[in-house]
Amino acid sequence: MTEQIETAAPVRQGPRPFTMDEERAAYRDMLLIRRFEEKAGQMYGMGLIAGFCHLYIGQEAVVVGVKMASREGDQFITGYRDHGHMLACGMDPKGVMAELTGRRGGVSKGKGGSMHMFSREKNFFGGHGIVGAPAPLGAGIAFANNYRRQDHVSLTFFGDGAANQGQVYESFNMAELWRLPVVFIVENNRYAMGTSVTRSSAQSDFAKRGVAFNIPGVQIDGMDVRAVRAAADEALEWCRAGKGPYLIEAQTYRYRGHSMSDPAKYRSKEEVTRMREEHDPIEQVRLRLLAGGASEDELKKIDAQARKIVAEAADFASQDREPDPSELWTDVLA
C-alpha cells in the first residue's frame, strides 16, 4: 500500500519578509539546480557519467532557503546528494559537471566524481560518501570556528537514513557540550535508500532527535523555500548568540530514485505525481511570482538562461580532456 505523505505546516515566518526580489532569486537558483540535475541524468544515461550519481530533483528549496539565510563565511557540508549544494554555494556549473564526467577541469580535477567535491573558496566542505559523515565533520568545522573566534556557522546537511547512524548522536552530544555553532539539517526525503521512514525509524519526527541532548529542533515544510529560510534565520541567530547547535528537519521529497540505478519501485507513480503537482518547490515560487505581477515572458527568460548555463556546462564536461595519468600521484598523502 502506498504511504500517504503530508508536508509539515510551514514554520511561522520571522520578522524578515520574503520579498519579490527574493522570490526571483530563489526561482533562479532552484531552477538552475533542477535543470542541471536533469541534464546530469541525461548524461548518465548516455554513459558520460559513471559510478554513482544521486540527483537532487524535488529537494531544491532546502539548500536554497538555507543559503538565503546564511552569511558570507558560513560553511556548508553534506552527503553524496550534493550537486545542488555546490550550485547554491556559487560553484561553477562547468567545474561541477566536468567533475561528474571525470575531466581535468572538474572542481576536484576529475578525481572525485559525483560524491566527492570540495571548494574552500566557496566554503563548501564536500559531499561525502560515508552515510552520516557530515555530522561529525560539520561539528568539527564548528569547533574550528569557535577555536579561531570566527562568527561563522557550520550548516551540516544529511538525510533521514543517515539520521539513524550512531556517529550523528555522538556529534549531537559533543556539539551541545561545547556549544558549537552548527545547524544540523535533516533532509527528510521520506525513503532513505528505499525504505520508508515509518518502517525504519522508531521516532520519525526527526526534529525531536536532539531532545536528549538539549538541542532545540523544528520540523518544517522543506518544499517551501520561505519556510526553510525562516527556520534557517532562527537557527543561525541561535548559533551566533553562542547558544550551541540547532536542529532542522526539512520534510522534502526526491522525485527520482535514490541513485540513477534505483528504479524506485517501493512507491507508486501516483504518489510521485501527487507530490509534483501539489508541492513542487519551484512551481510554488512561479505561481507567487505570477500573482505578484511577474510575466510569463520574464519567467521563461529565467528558465532559458538556466538551460543555457547548463548546456554550456555539459558541452565543457563532454569536450574537456581526462586527467593525465600522472595525476594519480598528486593531492595524495604517500
C-alpha positions as CSV (number, residue, x, y, z in Angstrom):
1,M,0.0,0.0,0.0
2,T,1.3,3.4,-0.9
3,E,2.1,5.6,2.1
4,Q,0.2,8.8,2.5
5,I,2.6,11.7,2.7
6,E,1.7,15.1,4.1
7,T,4.1,18.1,4.3
8,A,4.6,19.8,7.7
9,A,2.9,23.1,8.4
10,P,5.3,25.9,7.5
11,V,7.2,27.4,10.4
12,R,6.0,30.7,11.5
13,Q,7.5,33.5,9.5
14,G,10.0,35.7,11.3
15,P,10.3,39.4,11.1
16,R,12.0,39.3,7.7
17,P,9.5,39.5,4.8
18,F,10.2,37.4,1.8
19,T,10.3,40.0,-1.0
20,M,9.5,39.6,-4.7
21,D,13.2,40.1,-5.4
22,E,14.0,37.2,-3.1
23,E,11.3,35.1,-4.8
24,R,13.0,35.8,-8.1
25,A,16.4,34.9,-6.7
26,A,15.0,31.7,-5.2
27,Y,13.3,30.8,-8.5
28,R,16.5,31.4,-10.5
29,D,18.7,29.3,-8.1
30,M,16.3,26.4,-7.7
31,L,15.6,26.3,-11.5
32,L,19.4,26.2,-12.2
33,I,19.7,23.2,-9.9
34,R,16.7,21.5,-11.4
35,R,18.0,21.9,-15.0
36,F,21.5,20.9,-14.0
37,E,20.3,17.7,-12.4
38,E,18.0,16.9,-15.4
39,K,21.0,17.2,-17.7
40,A,23.2,15.1,-15.4
41,G,20.6,12.4,-15.5
42,Q,20.6,12.5,-19.3
43,M,24.4,12.4,-19.4
44,Y,24.4,9.4,-17.1
45,G,22.1,7.6,-19.5
46,M,24.5,8.4,-22.3
47,G,27.4,6.9,-20.5
48,L,29.2,10.2,-20.0
49,I,28.9,9.9,-16.2
50,A,29.9,6.7,-14.5
51,G,29.7,5.3,-11.0
52,F,27.1,6.6,-8.5
53,C,25.0,9.7,-9.2
54,H,22.4,11.0,-6.8
55,L,20.0,13.7,-8.1
56,Y,18.6,16.5,-6.0
57,I,15.4,17.0,-8.1
58,G,12.5,17.9,-5.8
59,Q,14.6,19.0,-2.9
60,E,15.9,22.3,-4.2
61,A,14.1,24.5,-1.7
62,V,16.1,23.1,1.2
63,V,19.6,24.2,0.3
64,V,18.4,27.4,-1.5
65,G,16.4,28.5,1.6
66,V,19.3,27.8,3.9
67,K,21.8,29.6,1.6
68,M,19.5,32.7,1.6
69,A,19.7,32.9,5.4
70,S,23.4,32.4,5.6
71,R,26.2,35.0,5.8
72,E,29.5,35.2,3.9
73,G,31.9,32.8,5.6
74,D,29.3,30.2,6.8
75,Q,30.3,26.7,5.7
76,F,28.3,24.1,4.0
77,I,28.8,20.3,4.2
78,T,26.6,17.5,3.0
79,G,26.3,13.8,2.0
80,Y,26.5,12.4,-1.5
81,R,23.4,14.0,-2.9
82,D,25.5,17.2,-3.3
83,H,25.3,18.8,-6.7
84,G,22.5,21.2,-5.6
85,H,24.5,22.3,-2.6
86,M,27.5,23.1,-4.8
87,L,25.5,25.2,-7.2
88,A,23.7,27.0,-4.3
89,C,27.2,27.9,-2.9
90,G,28.1,29.5,-6.2
91,M,30.5,26.9,-7.6
92,D,31.0,27.0,-11.3
93,P,28.5,24.7,-13.1
94,K,31.1,23.8,-15.7
95,G,33.5,22.6,-13.0
96,V,30.8,20.6,-11.2
97,M,29.6,19.0,-14.4
98,A,33.2,18.3,-15.5
99,E,33.8,16.6,-12.2
100,L,30.8,14.3,-12.9
101,T,32.3,13.3,-16.2
102,G,35.8,12.8,-14.7
103,R,37.6,15.6,-16.6
104,R,40.6,17.6,-15.6
105,G,38.5,20.8,-15.5
106,G,36.4,19.4,-12.7
107,V,36.4,21.0,-9.3
108,S,38.3,18.1,-7.9
109,K,40.4,17.6,-11.1
110,G,38.3,14.8,-12.2
111,K,39.3,12.5,-9.4
112,G,36.3,12.9,-7.0
113,G,33.3,12.3,-9.1
114,S,29.7,12.9,-8.2
115,M,30.0,12.2,-4.4
116,H,33.3,13.9,-3.6
117,M,33.7,17.5,-4.5
118,F,35.1,20.4,-2.4
119,S,35.6,24.1,-2.7
120,R,37.5,26.0,0.0
121,E,36.9,29.2,-2.0
122,K,33.1,28.8,-1.8
123,N,33.2,27.4,1.8
124,F,31.8,24.1,0.6
125,F,33.4,21.4,2.6
126,G,32.4,18.5,0.5
127,G,29.9,15.9,-0.5
128,H,30.7,12.7,1.5
129,G,30.0,9.1,0.5
130,I,30.0,7.7,4.1
131,V,26.5,7.8,5.4
132,G,26.3,10.1,8.4
133,A,29.8,11.5,7.9
134,P,28.7,15.2,7.5
135,A,27.5,15.3,11.2
136,P,30.9,14.8,12.9
137,L,32.8,16.7,10.2
138,G,30.3,19.6,10.4
139,A,30.7,19.6,14.2
140,G,34.5,19.8,13.6
141,I,34.1,22.8,11.3
142,A,32.0,24.5,14.0
143,F,34.7,23.6,16.6
144,A,37.3,25.3,14.4
145,N,35.1,28.4,14.2
146,N,34.9,28.6,17.9
147,Y,38.7,28.0,18.3
148,R,39.5,30.7,15.9
149,R,36.9,33.1,17.3
150,Q,35.1,33.4,14.0
151,D,31.5,34.4,13.7
152,H,30.7,31.6,11.2
153,V,28.2,28.8,11.4
154,S,28.6,25.3,10.1
155,L,25.5,24.3,8.0
156,T,25.5,20.5,8.1
157,F,23.1,18.5,5.9
158,F,22.3,14.8,6.0
159,G,19.3,12.6,5.1
160,D,16.7,10.7,7.0
161,G,18.6,7.5,6.5
162,A,21.8,9.0,7.9
163,A,19.9,10.3,10.9
164,N,19.9,6.7,12.3
165,Q,23.7,6.5,12.3
166,G,25.4,6.4,15.7
167,Q,28.0,9.0,14.8
168,V,25.2,11.6,14.4
169,Y,24.3,11.3,18.1
170,E,27.9,11.4,19.2
171,S,28.2,14.6,17.3
172,F,25.0,16.0,18.8
173,N,26.4,15.3,22.3
174,M,29.7,17.0,21.7
175,A,28.2,19.9,19.8
176,E,25.9,20.7,22.8
177,L,28.6,20.1,25.4
178,W,30.9,22.6,23.7
179,R,28.1,24.9,22.5
180,L,29.3,24.6,18.9
181,P,27.8,26.9,16.2
182,V,26.4,24.2,14.0
183,V,22.9,23.8,12.4
184,F,22.1,20.1,11.7
185,I,19.7,19.9,8.8
186,V,17.9,16.6,8.2
187,E,16.7,16.5,4.6
188,N,13.9,14.0,5.1
189,N,13.0,12.8,1.6
190,R,10.9,10.0,3.2
191,Y,12.7,6.9,1.8
192,A,16.4,6.9,2.6
193,M,17.9,4.4,0.1
194,G,14.5,2.8,-0.4
195,T,12.8,2.1,2.9
196,S,10.0,4.4,4.2
197,V,10.9,6.3,7.4
198,T,7.8,4.7,9.1
199,R,9.4,1.3,8.6
200,S,13.0,2.2,9.5
201,S,12.7,4.9,12.3
202,A,11.2,4.3,15.7
203,Q,11.0,8.1,16.0
204,S,10.1,9.5,12.6
205,D,9.8,13.1,13.9
206,F,13.5,13.9,13.3
207,A,13.1,17.4,14.9
208,K,12.8,15.6,18.2
209,R,16.1,13.7,17.8
210,G,18.1,16.4,19.6
211,V,15.9,16.4,22.7
212,A,18.1,14.0,24.7
213,F,21.0,16.4,24.1
214,N,19.0,19.6,24.9
215,I,19.3,20.7,21.2
216,P,16.2,22.6,20.0
217,G,14.6,21.4,16.9
218,V,11.9,22.4,14.4
219,Q,10.1,20.4,11.7
220,I,9.3,22.4,8.6
221,D,7.9,22.1,5.0
222,G,11.1,21.6,3.1
223,M,9.2,22.1,-0.2
224,D,8.5,25.8,0.7
225,V,11.7,28.0,0.3
226,R,10.1,30.6,2.6
227,A,9.6,28.2,5.4
228,V,13.2,27.0,5.0
229,R,14.6,30.5,5.0
230,A,12.6,31.4,8.1
231,A,13.7,28.4,10.0
232,A,17.3,28.9,9.0
233,D,17.2,32.5,10.1
234,E,16.1,31.4,13.6
235,A,18.7,28.6,13.7
236,L,21.5,30.9,12.6
237,E,20.6,33.6,15.1
238,W,20.6,30.9,17.9
239,C,24.1,29.7,16.9
240,R,25.6,33.2,16.5
241,A,24.3,34.1,20.0
242,G,26.5,31.3,21.4
243,K,23.7,29.0,22.4
244,G,25.1,26.0,20.7
245,P,23.7,23.7,18.0
246,Y,20.2,23.7,16.4
247,L,18.3,21.0,14.5
248,I,16.1,21.5,11.5
249,E,14.1,18.7,9.9
250,A,13.1,19.7,6.4
251,Q,10.4,17.5,5.1
252,T,11.1,17.2,1.4
253,Y,10.8,14.6,-1.4
254,R,13.0,13.3,-4.2
255,Y,11.3,12.7,-7.5
256,R,13.9,10.3,-8.8
257,G,15.3,7.1,-7.3
258,H,17.9,7.1,-4.6
259,S,20.5,7.0,-7.3
260,M,20.5,6.5,-11.0
261,S,20.5,2.7,-10.6
262,D,17.3,2.8,-8.4
263,P,14.0,2.1,-10.2
264,A,12.1,3.3,-7.0
265,K,9.5,0.5,-7.1
266,Y,8.9,0.9,-3.4
267,R,6.5,3.8,-4.1
268,S,3.7,4.4,-6.6
269,K,3.8,6.7,-9.7
270,E,0.7,8.2,-8.3
271,E,2.4,9.3,-5.1
272,V,5.3,10.9,-7.1
273,T,2.8,12.7,-9.4
274,R,0.8,14.0,-6.5
275,M,3.9,15.4,-4.8
276,R,5.0,17.1,-8.1
277,E,1.5,18.6,-8.7
278,E,0.7,19.7,-5.2
279,H,4.1,20.5,-3.5
280,D,6.7,21.2,-6.2
281,P,9.0,23.9,-4.7
282,I,9.8,25.7,-8.0
283,E,6.1,25.7,-9.1
284,Q,5.1,27.3,-5.8
285,V,7.5,30.2,-6.4
286,R,6.5,30.5,-10.0
287,L,2.8,30.9,-9.0
288,R,3.7,33.5,-6.4
289,L,5.7,35.5,-8.9
290,L,2.9,35.5,-11.4
291,A,0.5,36.6,-8.7
292,G,2.9,39.3,-7.7
293,G,3.0,40.8,-11.2
294,A,5.8,38.9,-13.0
295,S,5.1,38.0,-16.6
296,E,5.3,34.6,-18.2
297,D,7.9,36.0,-20.6
298,E,10.1,37.1,-17.7
299,L,10.0,33.6,-16.1
300,K,10.6,31.9,-19.5
301,K,13.7,34.0,-19.8
302,I,15.0,32.9,-16.4
303,D,14.4,29.3,-17.5
304,A,16.1,29.9,-20.8
305,Q,19.2,31.4,-19.0
306,A,19.3,28.3,-16.7
307,R,19.2,26.0,-19.6
308,K,21.9,27.9,-21.4
309,I,24.2,27.8,-18.4
310,V,23.6,24.0,-18.1
311,A,24.1,23.4,-21.8
312,E,27.4,25.2,-21.7
313,A,28.5,23.2,-18.7
314,A,27.5,19.9,-20.4
315,D,29.5,20.9,-23.6
316,F,32.5,21.7,-21.5
317,A,32.2,18.5,-19.5
318,S,31.9,16.4,-22.7
319,Q,34.9,18.0,-24.5
320,D,37.4,18.6,-21.7
321,R,40.3,16.2,-21.5
322,E,40.6,13.5,-18.9
323,P,43.3,13.9,-16.2
324,D,46.8,12.9,-17.1
325,P,47.8,9.6,-15.6
326,S,50.5,11.4,-13.5
327,E,47.6,12.9,-11.5
328,L,47.4,9.6,-9.7
329,W,50.3,10.8,-7.6
330,T,49.1,14.4,-6.8
331,D,46.9,15.5,-4.0
332,V,47.5,12.3,-2.0
333,L,49.4,11.5,1.2
334,A,52.0,8.9,0.4
